Amino acid sequence: MGIIIWLIVGGIVGWLASLVMRTDAQQGIVLNVVVGIVGAFIGGLLIGPLLGAPSINSGAITVMSVVVSLIGAIILLAIVNLFRRGRVR
């Protein structure tokens, strides 16, 4: 049951990040889930210690863990856009 919730929340976080970065038309559901989960990992490493909050990968689904994961997913999409287009939107 934990994996299903993890995939759903990861998909929502990836979708929200793609809306913020305006890459939603280029991504499908699977890529949104991947961006959400990898972004949660990045957010857990970079942003989590600064805010004192875990990411969704730690198993705790709270408002702060979703925010940390969302920030990590936005950072991931910014890095991808930087390499793909040579600029960040």
Buried (B, 14 or more C-beta within 10 A) or exposed (E): EEEEEBEEBBBBBBBBBBEBBEBBEEBEEEBBBBBBBBBBBBBBEBBBEEEEBBBBBBEEBEEBBBBBBBBBBBBBBBEBBEEEEEEEE
